[in-house]
Amino acid sequence: MLRYILTDKRFLLILFWINLIGTVYGFYWYRFQLYQTPEIFLLFVPDSPTATLFFTVFVLFFLFNRNVPYMEALAMVTLFKYGVWAVLMNLLTLIVDGTLGWAGYMLMVSHGAMAIQGLLYAPFYRIERRHIVFAAVWTLHNDVIDYVFEQMPVYNSIDMYMNEIGYFTFWLSILSILITYWLTIRRKKAKS
């Protein structure tokens, strides 16, 4: 049943439009930070919208029964990573501030869905080791840009924890890479 829903063209079109609109909104949400970002870092600042852009490209190709393994690997790793990351950062904000605005709850729901959708399509990806290596380099490089060059997303009330958040984010990246490997390569080897 789930396989039928995930491959249904109508569902895929809805998923495509939701992700495309979310991607556009995500870049809009980052607009103030992007205005202040040095050009060399622009590609690596809007983390979540870039992740959903990777997935949107995957869905577009998947609608036409085509695979784009580099996009699939990038989507799976980054959707899980930034989906989980945003949920946890908003929870941390709630703990530190004692309150969270409607936008924080909206971010938790939308980013939680991001993490899940990337995993749900794992059986359909055509990812190989080289695709995961590419996604791993991209993701870990992005961590360096965020936490060494201080281009991470702005969360004013938890900025005092940036060293700890950077350390946690590195390990979340490793976990995301390992989950991608496990659900795409390792699992397929076990089935064959």
N, C-alpha and C positions, 0 to 999 in steps of 0.2 A: 504493500500500500504506500509506504513512504517513498519507495523508489519511483512509483507511478507519479506521485505528487511532484517530486523533485525534478522529473523529466518532462512533465506536462508543459506544453508550449505556453499555455495561458499563464501558468504559475511562473514560468521563467520570464515572461514579459513583465509581469508585476514585479518580480524580483529585480529585473533589470532597471525598471523605472524608479523603484524605491532606492536602489543603490546609486543610480545616476543623480537623482535629486538630493540624496544624502551627501553625495560627494561634492556637488556644487555648493550645498549649504555649508559643508565642512570647510571648504576653501574660503567661503564668505566669513565663517566664524573665526578663521585665522587671520583675517585681513589686517587687523591692527598690528599683530605680531609680524606679519609678512612685510608691512611697510617699514619696519625697523630692522629687518633681517638683512645682513650683507648678502649680496647676490650669490656668492659662492655657496651659501648654505640654503638658499631658497627651496631647492628640491627636497631637502630633508627636514624641513620644519613642520609642514602640515601632515603629521603622521597618519592619523585616522582617515582623512579624506584620500590620501594616497593609497592606503590599504583598500578602501572601498572602490577606488578607481581600478586597481588591479582586478578585483572581483567582478566589477562591472564589465571589464574587457573579457574576462573568462566567460561570463554569462552570455554576452553577445556572441562569442564564437560557439559556445555550447548550443545556443539556439539553432545554429546551422550545422550541428553535429561535427564541429571541429574542436581540436584541442590546442591550447597554447601553454605548454608545460612551464615555461619560465614565469608567465603570469600566474599560473595555477600555484606554483611554489611560493611566489611572492605574496599572493593573496592569502594562502593558507597560513603561512608563518605570521604575516603582519596582521591579519584580521584577528587571529587568536591573541597575539601579543597585545595589540592596542585595544582590543575589546576588553580583555581582562584588566589591563593597566588602567583604563579610564574608569571602569567600575570600582576598582580598589582605590584610586586616587580620590574619587568622589566620596567613597566611604570614609577615607582618611580625613577629608575636608569636613564631613559631617561630625566625625569624632572630635577634631580639633576645634571647630567653630561651634558645635552644638546644634547647628542648623544647616540646612541645604536648600537652596532655592529650587524652583520648578525646573530650571535649566539643568541643574545637577542631577535630578531624578530622570529627566529626559535623556541625558547623556548616559546614565547607568543602563536604562532600558535599551537604548539604541546600540550602545557598545556591547552590551551583553548579547544582543541579537547578532551583531557582527561576528563575535567569537564563535557562536554556534553555527552560523551559516557556512563559515569557512570549513568547519569540521564535517558538516553534513554532506558536502560534495566530495569528500575524500575518495569514495569509491569510483568517482567519475574522472578524477585527475589522471593524467598520464605522466606523472612526475618520475624522473630518474635521479640518480645521485647528483649529477652535474647541475640539475635545476635546484636541488636543495642547497648545494654548495654556493651557487649564485645568490639565492635568497638569504643564506646565512651571512655571506659577506655584506650584502646590502643592509641587513638588519643590524648586525654588529657595528658596521660603519656608522649607521644612523645613531646608535647609542653613543659612539664617540662624539659625533657632532652635537648631540643633545647635552651630554654631561661633561665632556672635556672642553668643548667650545661654547658651552652654556647657551644652547639654542632650544632647550627643552620647552614644552608647553608651559604657559604661565598659569600657576595656581597660587595666588598671592598668600593665602593663609598657611600653606604648607611648604613654602619656599625654604623655610629653615631646615627642612629635612632633605634637601636636594642630594646630599652625599648618600644618605641611606636609600633614597628613591632611585638614584643612579645605580647603586649596587644591586638593589632588588630588580631593576629593569634589565640589567645585564643577565641575571639568572632567569628572568622571565623570557628573555630572548632565547637562551639556551633551551629552556623547556619547550618553547614554541617550535624550535627547529627539530628537537627530538620527537615531539608529537607528530610533526609533519612526516618525518622519516618513518616513524612507527606505523602511522595510518596509511601511508602510501606505498612505501617500498617493503618494509618488513612484513606487513600484513599480507601483501600480495605474494611475497616469497613463501610465506607459511601456507597459503592456499594452493600453491602450485606443487 
